[in-house]
């Protein structure tokens, strides 16, 4: 019996090739469209097309990565001279008083020779007084005791010097002057003494970052190319950090089921977990890549003189440190705690500024652009005052050789004067900088030797009043950063005012 739902066409039996009235868009398996999918798009063809598409995407990604790497390299190259100038200012040693910069061996040797010269002077004066009273002339007058120190040779693990006493000290009528003896002393008495300064070393930089740049470029053994020392190492660090840090942060957010790290923190209700993953990723990646920062600092500070240069490049610097100081010197030692502190506070402070402006000051860039920029300027200045001392201490500890290197190893010669006596840690470094470099420098004149051998004394400009601050040695290069922040604030303020004018 036929179903009451079937409706045969009035012309008779339905055509097998005609569409069913209840399913007008249905096609049979032997239709041309179905045959095309079955015969043309086989599994092998689909795999080939997917592989070709992936190859195209990979080539596009490689081109994009190469272009970004080139742009990043050029950007870092523009900022490299300023970074090099600031690094030299941060590591150079400018003591307050007499300018003596000796290590423990120099101090002991200096004390011993001072005592010996003093004894020689007293005995020589006693001998002269005796023969003046008796009317005779000593055959050894002016020569016996002092001759033991008239030609001296001092050799240490820092420098080798030789000197001789003044010729007029042999006169029986002239009184032996201890000051003349000390001026001829084989140990370098002051970092400001230009006569005893090595040829590869620059004079003390008593100015800002621009002064450091010009002095480095004009130095005979340095030149303009020295402004880009460590450029490749810095680029390598930035590129590796760019890929590693966001990847680790995203992995941590997925692990703890947090919001995507691309969402700004100001739009989150609970920012604590996201800040924790962000700081942790910066800290872990910063610790792993910290050897590159160590290498860059040493390459920038070392002299470019080929006869005195210790490291020829990034790879040579790493292998030399491992062979002479051990693998632990790349991550541990006195650099460990400053590295942890730096890579923890820097991202924390930088990413907390928008949160403080939004949730403490209740300001937004859309409603109060000028006040927002002003608050951002103030908080950036506070962040700079916290970060700069840590950065200064860290760079000074990075150029410090962390073990007793054998005498056959090449010495690490720096383009600026650095402290010979080592720092025992971060706290000791801060204390020494404040105590030894925090006040006025007591130089009122500079002594140089003229072309004809004569001594020329020129006056030195007095330091400004703010140089008496005890912490000034911790904030070298502060002016450059403040100028940059102020310029960005001014540009932002002018742009916001123009936008408000367009709205009106």
Secondary structure, 3 states (H helix, E strand, C coil): CCCCCCCCCCCCCCCCCCCECCECCCCCCCCHHHHHHHHCCCHHHHHHHHHHHHHHHHHHHHHHHHHHHHHHHHHHHHHHHHHHHHHHHHHCCCCCCCCCCCCHHHHHHHHHHHHHHHHHHHHHHHHHHHHHHHCCCCCCCCCHHHHHHHEEEEECCCCEEEEECCHHHHCCCCCCCHHHHHHCCCCCCCCCCCCCCCCCCCCCCCCCHHHHHHHHHHCCCCCHHHHHCCHHHHHHHHHHHHHHHHHHHHHHHHHCCCCCCCCCHHHCCCCHHHHHHHHHHHHHHHHHHHHHHHHHHHHHHECCCCCCCCCCCHHHHHHHHHHHHCCHHHHCCCHHHHHHHHHHHHHHHHHHHHHHHHHCCCCCCCCCHHHHHHHHHHHHHHHHHHHHHHHHHHHHHHCCCCCCCCCCCCCCCECCCCCCCCCCCHHHHHHHHHHHHCCCCCCCEEEEECCCCCEEEEECCCCCHHHHCCCHHHCCCHHHHHHHHHHHHHHHHHHHHHHHHHHC
